[in-house]
């Protein structure tokens, strides 16, 4: 970030706090994706090993049983970290909503309404078309919380 050229360009404490809250939210989202990728990779690896071992269904050995148990344990921990990361993300979003200055309408107003399935209007400038944004019923039904509940 470049140095401000005048005192009027120096971000206020409120703006810096809001920026930091958004950075934490972004960080939590990244951690969540990284953990999901890790567990998907582990499950693919274990699934590949088990698929090769179970091609002949009559030959169970100790490695097959051990890998199956490890797979169940990994899935249990994946579910736990997924739920935990979602809670952290919700917490960081709440912090960002709380820290958002009144002059912005990004997280606290429009973003929150959009996440709750409400229609959000964003006016465009430079002759572009104004657009209303809203999740479809299907997209709204496919939230992380509902997906985990299934």
Steps between C-alpha positions, in 0.01 A plus 500: 500500500643840406550786741214751507591830333280716720352480851151457354613170343615349830251227597317559823535263793148376424597425137817318607307293756247408231776407254663280763167330576455427127853359480423264789181391325695431181759306701233279658355427156844400372563272797163334446577426135849374579367259761231373262758441227722314747220268608376443145855403402528258793164343415596461135826333601335262745216433256747410226686259728175341619362471148812315392486274808128426463499408131503142617225526762594170661846607610474708814825558678609707796607792276151525349338512842761746629458733199121487538525604865749776413255623233219519754720686748610746230138566404409556864777759535411656166145556624630651824741738329236593242252595772770682697622694196144600414453634853825694478392643164159600638675661797738696274208612282318622811815691601523654153131600512556659841816684387355623171472881494159645418627642170546150358220262407706193420483244779257632755211599277513361148722200568300389802165544323630308198621212720151478650338462156377858469521696174785754487516791257838638397496810281765517230664806354646581159187397311499139619173329578377493861467145632300334774681208666317217672572135569266255328298270722731216409813704582346612827410140588860389436662688787793344685286455810233306312756292309668394824160415652433251224 
